[in-house]
Amino acid sequence: MTFLQNAAVLFMFAIGLSSNAEARTVLVTGSSQGHGLAFINDYAERGWTVIATTRTPATADRLQTLANKFSNVVVEELDVTDFAEVDALAEKYAGTPIDVLNLNGAINTFRVGRNTHGETDYTWLEQVLRTNIIGQLYVAEKFLEHVAASDQKTIAVMSAVGGSITNVRSSMAPSYRASKAGLNMLMRTYGEAVKERGVIVAVIAPGTIDTENYMAVEDPSTLSERDQRMVAANAYAPRHAIGAMIDLIDGLTLDDIGTFHKWDGTTLPW
Ligand SMILES: NC(=O)c1ccc[n+]([C@@H]2O[C@H](COP(=O)([O-])OP(=O)(O)OC[C@H]3O[C@@H](n4cnc5c(N)ncnc54)[C@H](OP(=O)(O)O)[C@@H]3O)[C@@H](O)[C@H]2O)c1
């Protein structure tokens, strides 16, 4: 973005805030598809001021469509592994309270990449851990002041049911599960570090949500084999799980930082 474009975005942002003093602000990472895109839609519908980040704004067509539809959505570029980019975005929004920092963007290795013991691609594993653990903490630390300055003061961390060590029953998806288990510990300890500032760090497992209309798809044969198996096994959470998570996040208090939450309000073992 040029300086003038940057200034225009911030001006629009300030106007949006002043015209709706009650509006809370959320920043969601990884917003171009899946859960992230659904979060943007649902937060925007609820009237929040939404900062939707994606690694690739230029090709994030569905996100751009939402941004055109909702004047309360601003799209920003962010790769959580690019520390300079995180620094620049945190600086750009310095002084802007962010009620909810939704750490959604991650490498979902159930969808992409190699992920089997015996065939470990260590370069890939490193990338998964860097994205799903290290980048998450970096964003949380760089946006701490924005969150601490808000009313809601919440960092919502999207983990996974597969991150529960207690629930391991097979060798499936080790890199993904390790990344989420590591994320859980890092955010659990970060929550202890920042609770004195009133900042709530909550770990939530969203489940596999029907964000791409798997269950309602007109022609199920167009789904991948895996998705067809998931649909047959009734393994997708309903689309309204995103709204349920927004409600869950809104109701969190500092008493909840020791809990591994599931999207439906139940508790998972760590
Ligand atoms: N769907 C599931 O089955 C499931 C189950 C449990 C937990 N989760 C968790 O829920 C979250 C969303 O999952 P999803 O199903 O929506 O996954 P998804 O469709 O694969 O989308 C994940 C998004 O993460 C973003 N991302 C990837 N690398 C990134 C990076 N380096 N920096 C910033 N963003 C990055 C990408 O967004 P951009 O392209 O916009 O940058 C990508 O679209 C993830 O944390 C995932 O682990 C998902």
The ligand as an ORCA input file, in Angstrom:
! r2SCAN-3c Opt
* xyz 0 1
  N     -11.220    -27.373      9.724
  C     -10.835    -28.199     10.675
  O     -11.002    -29.405     10.545
  C     -10.230    -27.696     11.931
  C     -10.347    -28.489     13.051
  C      -9.756    -28.055     14.220
  C      -9.065    -26.863     14.233
  N      -8.971    -26.109     13.115
  C      -8.219    -24.876     13.190
  O      -9.058    -23.801     12.832
  C      -8.306    -22.807     12.135
  C      -8.907    -22.574     10.774
  O      -8.968    -23.805     10.088
  P      -9.595    -23.952      8.643
  O     -10.263    -25.243      8.574
  O     -10.374    -22.744      8.293
  O      -8.264    -24.058      7.798
  P      -7.957    -23.700      6.283
  O      -9.202    -23.704      5.481
  O      -6.847    -24.574      5.873
  O      -7.473    -22.206      6.393
  C      -6.423    -21.891      7.246
  C      -5.953    -20.513      6.912
  O      -4.797    -20.260      7.671
  C      -4.113    -19.256      7.021
  N      -2.659    -19.438      7.093
  C      -1.895    -20.466      6.700
  N      -0.592    -20.165      6.889
  C      -0.560    -18.911      7.429
  C       0.451    -18.038      7.830
  N       1.741    -18.359      7.710
  N       0.102    -16.822      8.317
  C      -1.187    -16.457      8.418
  N      -2.205    -17.234      8.044
  C      -1.885    -18.456      7.556
  C      -4.541    -19.221      5.579
  O      -5.225    -17.997      5.396
  P      -4.824    -16.930      4.262
  O      -4.675    -17.713      2.992
  O      -5.979    -16.018      4.293
  O      -3.552    -16.285      4.692
  C      -5.512    -20.345      5.460
  O      -6.550    -20.041      4.632
  C      -6.876    -23.328     12.084
  O      -6.155    -22.844     13.187
  C      -7.060    -24.823     12.213
  O      -5.916    -25.477     12.705
  C      -9.558    -26.496     11.966
*
